[in-house]
Amino acid sequence: MTAPTPKASGALRTIGELSAETGLPHHVLRYWETRFPALRPLTRAGNRRYYRPEDAALVRRIDRLLNHEGYTIRGVQQLLAAEAKGEPEDGIATALTAIRDALVDALARDGRG
């Protein structure tokens, strides 16, 4: 018996294939579908799920945020919602604004601003 041929990068993935690729159990993927509106795989007869490449990328991102960067589910929901609206991450934007303002003030005090 020969090994299965790997799928093309743009091919649809079943929940089993995505689970095997990411190491996430099926029930976690199904749960995330209820918590993250952007994660909407195609469903076919028998409620079979087929994940598009963008769905698979979102699953990997959610996994990274939750399991490696310490975000909570609510935090990831807020981050994805803000990105969908085109808003920057609040923490990063606030920090960068504060740094910029401090530099402007320092340059003004030094006579270079």
C-alpha positions as CSV (number, residue, x, y, z in Angstrom):
1,M,0.0,0.0,0.0
2,T,1.4,3.4,-0.9
3,A,1.3,6.5,1.3
4,P,-1.4,9.0,0.5
5,T,-0.4,11.8,-1.7
6,P,-0.2,15.1,0.2
7,K,-3.0,17.6,-0.7
8,A,-2.3,20.8,-2.6
9,S,-2.0,23.9,-0.4
10,G,-5.3,25.2,-1.8
11,A,-7.3,22.0,-1.3
12,L,-10.1,21.7,1.2
13,R,-9.3,19.8,4.3
14,T,-11.7,17.5,6.3
15,I,-11.9,18.0,10.1
16,G,-9.8,14.8,10.5
17,E,-7.1,16.1,8.2
18,L,-6.9,19.5,9.9
19,S,-6.9,17.8,13.3
20,A,-4.0,15.7,12.2
21,E,-2.1,18.7,10.8
22,T,-2.6,20.9,13.8
23,G,-2.6,18.3,16.6
24,L,-6.0,19.7,17.8
25,P,-8.8,17.3,18.7
26,H,-12.0,17.3,16.6
27,H,-14.1,18.5,19.5
28,V,-11.8,21.6,19.9
29,L,-12.2,22.6,16.3
30,R,-16.0,22.2,16.5
31,Y,-16.1,24.2,19.8
32,W,-14.0,27.0,18.2
33,E,-16.6,27.2,15.4
34,T,-19.1,28.2,18.0
35,R,-16.9,30.8,19.6
36,F,-15.3,32.4,16.5
37,P,-17.7,33.7,13.9
38,A,-14.9,34.0,11.3
39,L,-14.3,30.3,11.4
40,R,-17.0,28.9,9.2
41,P,-15.9,25.8,7.3
42,L,-18.1,24.5,4.4
43,T,-20.6,21.9,5.5
44,R,-21.9,19.2,3.2
45,A,-24.3,16.3,3.5
46,G,-24.1,14.6,6.8
47,N,-22.7,17.8,8.4
48,R,-19.2,17.0,7.1
49,R,-16.9,19.9,7.5
50,Y,-14.5,21.1,4.8
51,Y,-12.0,23.7,5.8
52,R,-10.8,26.2,3.2
53,P,-7.1,27.3,3.3
54,E,-8.2,30.5,5.0
55,D,-10.1,28.5,7.6
56,A,-7.0,26.4,8.3
57,A,-4.9,29.5,8.6
58,L,-7.3,31.0,11.1
59,V,-7.3,27.7,13.1
60,R,-3.5,27.9,13.3
61,R,-3.6,31.5,14.4
62,I,-6.2,30.9,17.1
63,D,-4.2,27.9,18.3
64,R,-1.1,30.1,18.5
65,L,-2.8,32.9,20.3
66,L,-4.6,30.6,22.8
67,N,-2.0,27.9,23.4
68,H,1.3,29.7,22.9
69,E,0.8,33.4,23.5
70,G,-1.5,33.2,26.5
71,Y,-4.7,34.8,25.1
72,T,-8.1,33.9,26.5
73,I,-10.9,32.9,24.2
74,R,-12.5,36.3,24.9
75,G,-9.2,38.1,24.1
76,V,-8.9,36.3,20.8
77,Q,-12.6,37.1,20.0
78,Q,-11.9,40.8,20.7
79,L,-8.7,40.8,18.7
80,L,-10.4,39.2,15.7
81,A,-13.4,41.5,16.0
82,A,-11.1,44.6,16.1
83,E,-9.2,43.4,13.0
84,A,-12.5,42.7,11.1
85,K,-13.4,46.4,11.8
86,G,-9.9,47.5,10.7
87,E,-8.9,48.7,14.2
88,P,-5.3,48.1,15.4
89,E,-4.6,46.1,18.5
90,D,-5.3,48.4,21.4
91,G,-2.3,47.5,23.4
92,I,0.2,47.9,20.6
93,A,-1.4,51.0,19.2
94,T,-1.4,52.7,22.7
95,A,2.2,51.7,23.4
96,L,3.4,53.0,20.0
97,T,1.5,56.3,20.5
98,A,3.0,56.8,23.9
99,I,6.5,56.1,22.6
100,R,6.0,58.6,19.7
101,D,4.6,61.3,22.0
102,A,7.6,60.8,24.4
103,L,10.0,61.1,21.5
104,V,8.3,64.3,20.2
105,D,8.4,65.8,23.7
106,A,12.1,64.9,24.1
107,L,13.0,66.4,20.7
108,A,11.0,69.6,21.5
109,R,12.9,70.0,24.8
110,D,16.2,69.4,23.1
111,G,15.4,72.1,20.5
112,R,15.2,69.7,17.5
113,G,11.5,69.3,17.2
